[in-house]
């Protein structure tokens, strides 16, 4: 306990954290003054805090899942929010950030994501029961950052606004052929067809998502124009007027960035437009959190812009627009977390209590990352030719106003 105590003495400056050890001893850190709500945790064994002193993110995540760390005041979201406030990236306290994130370099060997490995990694997360995702996502099953015109917008409104925002940046024209890389359950592809009269091919590596997407297209009577395939982006044939990829690039991995953009360039028509929507980092390259990589997104990697841009340059693509979404994912994740909390009994019945706590920890940690750490979202618009799009961004706003009202 002494090592973990020493870590917390240096770390906790905002809010108050009380730790009860396995022998009943109380260790109080920080100051109750401030925005962070007081939190009390209890360890049920002596080994966990000792291991957590060396690898807090992984060990505390596993301890919470296994019931070796209990939350006695507050909840897991409050605990991770308190930690996040104390390693807030904007505060420029590099010492505390390094204390909590010891693996600042390395780990890229886990993100090579060859085609066979990529499919296994996708199945680990996206081939979970569709009932799980239906419990906390919006009605259209959008599993990516929403777009919030105002913080108080509903999840459904934010996801509709996200789709409209992306459609506006694609500058769609009727009859165009669109490729949706990482199409999820098909919601964006169906939306683009509906509002712009385009043909869409959605590709995924998830068999569960593929089945649902095809069912949705058949139910809408558009299977001849909105098609879905189980195929890797490296194996797609043909050319497309527009390419869109939302929430998939995080699964590509740095060793494959150049290949990804070279394939996109080869598939993009000479006057085509591409829109890439991805989670990113503001603090430069860093390996994936060990707990997240082990339990939630094996092979996943959140890139810095300094890693994305060189690969785009090497593929000879024009970056025609970059938008940074800062708090939008924090708002999105908060909606998901609240819906998961409300669906506790259903999730435990579907899986078990340990799985529920794992999902809690995942979402609560993600909220903290987007509120306090350096996580954000990039929307990067790309073309092959500099003259493809209008000279100003006005067309985006005009299109957004028209298509943003389409459900």
Protein Blocks (a to p, Z undefined) as FASTA:
>chain_A
ZZmmmmmmmmmmgdjdddddfkopacdedjfedjbdcdddddfbfklmmmmmmmmmlmmm
mmmmnopaccfehcfklmmmmmmmmmcfklopaklmmmmmmblgghilmmnopaklmmmm
mmmmmmpcfklmmmmmcfkopabddddfbfkbcfklmmmmmmmmmmmmnopaehiacdde
hjlnolmmmmmmmmnopacddddfbfklmmmmmmmmmmnopmmmmccddddfklcgcddf
bdcdehklmmnopmlmmmmmmmmmmmpcfkbccdddddddfebpadddfklmmmmmgoia
cddfklmmmmmmmnopacfbdcddfklmmmmmmmmmmmmmmmmmmmmmmmmmklmmmmmm
mmmmmmmmmmmmmcdcddddddfbfklpcfbfklmmmmmmmmmmpZZ
